[in-house]
Amino acid sequence: MGKDLHSLELLERHHKFPGAYTFKVIAFHGPGLASELAAAVRGVVGREPRELSTRPSRSGRYLGVTLEVDVASAGEVLKIYEALKDVEGIVVLV
């Protein structure tokens, strides 16, 4: 609980809510990865990300995904992070 409280305080201090929030993901490149990430967001906020872009690594092994999402609160941001963590193959989530 302490970590979540600290994260909430940081988010509220450095971001304006409601508003757009950007999530960046690096994951093993696989079919449907971007769709799975969008579905995770949709499961929390009930709508598609405002923007979703992808960029494969040079080798094609990894895929970078940027999701811009309209969020209502810092708590919603943390819920989205939790939902994204459940997507298989994620290496980095920021």
Order of alpha helices (4+ residues) and beta strands (2+ residues): alpha-beta-alpha-beta-beta-alpha-beta
